[in-house]
Amino acid sequence: MENLIFIISLICCVACSDKNCDNTAISDETAISDEPFRPAYHFTPPKNWCNDPNGMVYYAGEYHLFYQYNPQGTKWGNMSWGHAVSVDLTTWQHMPVALFPDKLGDIFSGSAVVDENNTAGFQTGNEKTLLAFYTYNKNGQTQALAYSTDKGRNWTKYSQNPVLRPEGNKPDFRDPKVLWYAPENKWIMALAAGNVIEFYSSTNAKKWKYESRFGAEYGNHDGIWECPDLFQIGEKWILLVNNSRNGDNSGSATQYFVGNFDGKTFTSESPQQGQPAHWLDYGKDHYAMVTWANAPNNRKIGLAWMSNWEYANETPTKHFRSAMSVPRELTLIRENGKYLLKNEPVREMENLRGEKTTFSSIEISGNGTVKDLPVSGLYEILIDMEKQTAQQFGFKLKNSKTEEVTVLFDFQNNIFSINRTKSGIVNFSERFPATTIAPLAVKNEYQLRVLVDKCSIEAFLDGGEMSMTNLVFPNEPYNTIEFFGKNGKYTINNFAIIKLQ
Ligand code: FRU
């Protein structure tokens, strides 16, 4: 029997490499262990394809994460909502698939909320109802409602679905993000409709009224707008919009707008079209970022799909495809008269820290200083550096197979970049080998934090004022770090390597 299972898995593996793998015969355990690029501390489904995070809601001590999921293969298709829960944002328990496609269509992205006041009338006992809003995709797109009266364990689709259809012919009408607008006791739905975000309102979550639209004249429109999120931080309202961009960091990305929302209309203080957009992350692998509804203490915690539609279906994993970013805390600051939405790993990530090696004050000019990194390939690097005379400062993460990733501060051009052109397996798509760049704020001192997992590098500068998320597929984990400087010197005041579990 064991032999038979082994042979079946073998056939599946051979049949799958780089194809749409039908994983049905493979156990979750095999799928998890037989996978060199399986992240250790980033969320992945045990097997099969996933994309956008969906339906993120906190209720009764649990963070629910639903996600776009193909139950039948490792490429996009048969879109359903996979489901996992976490009590600590760092470890996840897999749950059964929550929503499967039906005659109204495939289940595309959406959101979930706690119906505190039982506005939809589904509550049966003491437990509050969770409401999920999602898009049906079939010859066009409509919005639908599902509910759970048992803490997200079982979901029932509303019998009168869909609850919202587009007026006229709109090919793109999707990804409902619903929030409670307390001043007027009503629900607001932000919906991506082609190149704008439309807002709808409802008092019972079933009947929706059009309120306004935002965006034709604002921000970046290289690709259609998808997966919006609308939330308040302090006095301000933030609108997240996900779309693909052209240029150096091309493909899937998250932009944001800071402004106001009065229950009807969103007004932006942020860039008009033609001015540089505000990007939440400058890597190639940060998309569909949305936040948890109802998170404790009003925290704004988001999660992004860590891939890019330019090559998402081709990445060289075996039994699963795509991971989520680490959960990130979003905060708003004002700097030089401008709002800046910061994002950095949630503090819970620090619970994964193990042994820490600290080095103090290293002076660098030219090439040279090399330190070992944990061979597990799971670590965090903390660097506090002081610029001094160097025109460039940087480091390479390397392995013994001459694969490397270069992180560079270019003070002449005020650019921060990560070059993954020689990072390992890069040839599965011509769009993968790339150097991603971000504007670098002019300062004398910088603090960099880098999280490395089996197939990703997430860099956070100065507490998340800039972040850059990139996938990498090294044939061996990067196990040394080599610093370099050009035309002058700089000092690393603090440097720590922390093992992550
Ligand atoms: C974004 C997206 C959404 C859509 C989903 C389908 O990545 O294109 O707009 O709902 O993926 O899987």
Boltz pocket constraint, residues with backbone or C-beta under 6 A from the ligand:
constraints:
  - pocket:
      binder: B
      contacts: [[A, 51], [A, 52], [A, 68], [A, 79], [A, 107], [A, 108], [A, 109], [A, 135], [A, 174], [A, 175], [A, 226], [A, 227], [A, 288]]
      max_distance: 6.0
